[in-house]
Amino acid sequence: MRPTLTILLLAFMLQACGPMRQMQKVQSQVPVLGSIGKHRSSLFEKGFQKMGEPELDRPISVAIASVPLSGRMKSRYEKYREHLGMQPLAKTMDSTQMANLAYYQLEISDVVSLVEQLNLDKNSNLKKYLQEDVELVLLSSMSIVVDQALSQKLDMADKLFLKTGSDGALFLQIAGGTQDGKPIKQSSLEIFDFERANFCWKMDNRGRINIAQILMDGITCPGSTKANPEKLNRTPDYLKL
């Protein structure tokens, strides 16, 4: 049985997390694409506990697609509204409005560049925590509903960029159209579903452990890369003799 997705994207307080608090540099605990955290799922809930986020030297491309809000995703959005104490859609709009409802799917598309930046020295603390806790994942995709004004802007956009702002926090920026370069306020996004990605690790020629790949589709790590970086440090028994 699939869980009913009441999406809990508000992060938990980190007061009891000890050293892990150092990983989070920004003030906001609200997840955005690129956030690092822990996925929690139960029969009725799907949640993401944000723990930190990378510092980006250059923008990361984000793909955007408008999708009719129907079927399973409409049910998920209704559950999200119910959790927030909002009225059902049928009570707030007529049948014509309901038929034209759409949501936006945002997904990190330039995964190669993101891997490169996660391996930069400036993200060494973040990478250290990723190595030490294999439960940490990347928030790689979001399903959102927005108001009409922002919807018009997104419909004219070529794509979005994920960037690090002057305050050290990640944010989304519109690319293309009349709104090119305009930032998107996180508070304007109704995030009712998300997907996460795992990490694959490798050892470079200098013996350093780096992120080799971000596993977007949930398959096993390819080749000699490992989901658990500790396995890269294991010396075969025959070499210990």
N, C-alpha and C positions, 0 to 999 in steps of 0.2 A: 504493500500500500504506500503510495507516494504521500509525503507530508503536505498538509495544507500550509501554504507559505505565507505566514504572517511575518513580513520582513522586518527584522529588528536591526536596523543599520546605525542605531545610536550606540556608541561605544560604551563599554562598562568603565567604571572608575578604576584607575590603576594604582590606587593608594597602597595596595598590598603586593605590588609587583616587584619591589626591591630594585635591583640594578636595571631591570628591564625598562624602567621609567626613563633612563638616560637615552634610550633609542628614539624617543619621541621628542622632537625639537620644536614642533609647532604647538600653538595653543589649542587649536580645534581638534576634538576627538571624533568629529564627524567624518566618516570615510568618503574618499573620492577615488576615482580610478587611480591605480598605482599605489594605493595604500597597502601596507603590510600588516597582517593580523592573523587572527585565528577564526576559523570557520566553526560554527556551532550549529548543529541540526538535531531536531527531535521530531516526533511524530507530527507536531502541529506548528513548529517554528523553524525558521532558517535565519541564522544570525551571523554577524561578522563583528568581531571585537578588534577594533583598530589598535595597533601597537606602535606604528611609526610609518614613515614614508621616506623615499629616497630624495636626494637633492639632485636636480637635473641641470646639467650644463647647457643643454640645448633641448628644444621642443621635441616631444614624442607624438607621432601621428596617431589620431584616434578616428576610427571609422564610425560613421553614423548612418543609421537606416531608420526610416519611418515605416511602422508596421501597424496594420489594423488591430485595434484592441478588441479581441474576440476570443471565444473559447476559453482554453486553460489560462491564458494570460489575463483575460478579463476577470476571471475568478480570483486570480492572485491579487490583482489590483483592488478588487472589492474587499478582500480580506485585509489588505493593507489599510484601506480607508476605515474598515470596521475597527481595527486595532487602534487607530488614532481618534476614534469616536466620531467619525464623519458619517453623514447620511449616505445611504446607498445611491448609486448613480441614477437609478430610476426615479428617485424623488427630487433630483436636482436638475434634470434635463428631459426634454421631450424625445420622442422616438427618432426624429431626424438627427438630432445631436448625438444620440446614442449610436446610430448607424455610422456616423462619421468619426467616431472616436479612434484615436491612434496613439501609439506610444513610440518612443525612440529607443533603439538599441545602440549603445555606445560600447565599443570594444577597442582596446589597445591593438593597433595594427603594426606598428614598427617595433616588433619584439626584439629584433637584433640590436637596434640602438639602445633599447632599454637594458638589455643584458650588459652591453658595453659600459653603460653609465653606472649600473649597480656595482660593477667591478672597480670603479674609480676609487682612489684613495679617500676622497671626501665621503664616500659611503662605506668606509671600512668598518665602522661601528655597527652599522645596520647589517652588513654582510656577516659580521661576527655572530650577531644574534640569530641570523638565519641558519648559520652553521650549527649553532648550539641547540636550536629548537626546530626540529623537522616538521612540527605542526604548523609553523608559520607559512602562510600562503599569500599570494598576490591577488588583490581585487582587480580582475582583468576585464570584466564586462558588467555593465549596468543596464537595467531596463527602467526608463523614467517616463513620467508624464509631466508636462509643463503647461503653463498658461498659453493663451492664444498669441500674445505678443511675442513670447520667446519661441513659440512654435513657428511663426512666420520667419523669424531670423534663422532658425535651424533649417527650415526648408530651402532657404536660399544659400546655405553654406555648402562649400565643397567638401569640407571635413573639419575636424576639430584638432586642436593641439593640446597636449598636456604639458604644463610648464610649472616651474618653481617661481613663486612670486618673491617680492622683496622681503616679505615677512617669513620666508622659508617654507611656506605652505604650497602644496600643489593646487593648481586650479586649471579649469578648462577655458580655452580661448577659441573663438570662431575664426575659421580660415575661409576666405572667399566671400563673394557677395558684397552688399553694401555695409555689412557689419564686420568686415574683415578686421581682425585685431581686437575685437571687443571681448572682454572677459565675461564669463557666465557665472552668476552668483550661485553658489552651492545651495543657498536657501531657496532658490527658485525651482529646484529639482525635487520631484516626488519620486524617490528611489524605491520601487516596490519589488524588485528582484535583482539578483546579481549572480555572477559566476566567478569562480576563483581559479587560479593556476598554481601549479607546484613548480619546484625548482629541481634542475639536474645539475650535478657538480662534476668537476674534473680537476686533475692535477696538471699544472703547466710545467714547462721544461725546467723551471727554477724551483719546483717542489711546492709552489703555492697553490692553495685550493681556491678555485674561482667558480663562479656560476657559469655553466656551459650552455644552458638552455632554460627557457621558461616553457613549461609544459602546458600549453593552452587546451589541449584536447583530452587530457586525462590518461593518455597511454603511458606505458612504462618508459623509463629513461633509455635512450638509444645507445648502442655501442658500449664503450667503457665508462660512460658517465653513470653517476649514482644518485639516487634520490636522497640517500643518507651520506653526507660527506665524510662521516667517520669511517666508512668502509674504504675510503681511498687511502687511509693511513695504515691500514692493516698490513703487516708484513707476513707473507706466506710462511707457514710453519717450517718448511724445508730450508728457508733462509736463516732461521734462528738457530739452526744446529751448528 
